[in-house]
């Protein structure tokens, strides 16, 4: 038999185990309580900060402060890329046009072969060119473009907080998605494009229409069409959006004026400036050889048109527009469908890639994408006491998605090492040195990287592979200096030697040779 003392010892021995279990349970409850308490405190603090910011004062300060910070960031990126000669060559067209206009000549850009205004009818460049007389030309254009791109966060914020009635968290997420959008950063680095001003102008015009400030709407739409002629179709799309919001008279008026502007510029004014032809008809030569035949060709072969729209490049373009905003615009397609005809024209146009993906074609789509995304958040949100509440997890995923696509696709992605921009490599130093040795009045042909350095003259041509690596025998009559940049042109050694042997036969001599950059000048008396 087991003695009573043995049983008592067993019972007494189990008490420490019970106490240990109870203490562990109490410790777990304490930890959970502390975590819940900490989360509540964090939520309370966030609500307090949100209440402070969710005010009229916050709505006045936050968007403009954000625009200022984004302007500084984009400007620094653009200026750094310009210093290391990584900016797009398109800025050279406007530098040469401004140089010619300053001296009283027609702005006929030699690389384009026609008047700068025949290209896109960007009349807004006229007042810009006047400012370049007293300011550093290239830096001014870069900073100006960065400013107008950053300015778009103001109407995005005002639309989110006004017509969409969103809380500050949703408005901030939309602003962050725009600031991270790859098309914004690609456009910032792709030279200079006056149509960048259309992004904030279109959004602001829509905002002004909601408060019935029609003179402001007219002024902003005039800015849009003055930045690029085919954006008349974007103004027409804005009009159709207003028609869908029961502003029929004003909406149809905008749609009519925008369409007429595009037709008059494209088929009357631009051909007059461009020597008789619309300069962009060649981009649609697969459908016909004239405006009417091109239009009929598109309607005659709808499946072919659809195939061109859904080609890999077009698919990637549409994906890059919609995916960074979580495809939210598809929730409110009526704000996106009116601009679809203009997007289709851009997708089927056979134009050369400027190595940045032609982000200037995204300006109209970007404006409507973010208007649609704003109302999509309004649709999926829930009605609060005074504003629409959107689930915090949705907003976090929106910002995370925008960040992922920025890192993956933007030209200023961390994978591109933007912190190293602005440092000139030995080849860059050689390109700058060669451009300095070229006379101010010399007629030049240079590589795309060197072109912005020498564009402010009467004759400046860009050397590209698609124009043939060997010039004609009459080339010496119109070109005084050639900057041959073998690495940037991607030529093989035999191609470079063949080209240089032709230069020797045409009475050129080599004046400079460093790190693959060579300057050839015409011999005196040749």
Helices and strands as residue ranges (DSSP letters): H 4-53, H 56-83, H 90-102, E 108-109, E 114-115, H 116-120, H 125-131, H 137-161, H 168-180, H 182-189, G 194-196, H 197-210, H 214-227, G 229-231, H 232-244, H 248-264, I 265-269, H 270-273, G 281-284, H 291-300, H 302-309, H 312-322, G 323-325, G 328-335, G 337-339, H 340-348, G 359-362, H 363-380, E 382-383, E 388-389, H 392-409, G 414-416, G 418-420, H 426-437, E 444-446, H 448-454, E 460-462, G 465-467, G 473-477, E 481-485, H 486-489, H 493-505, E 508-514, E 517-522
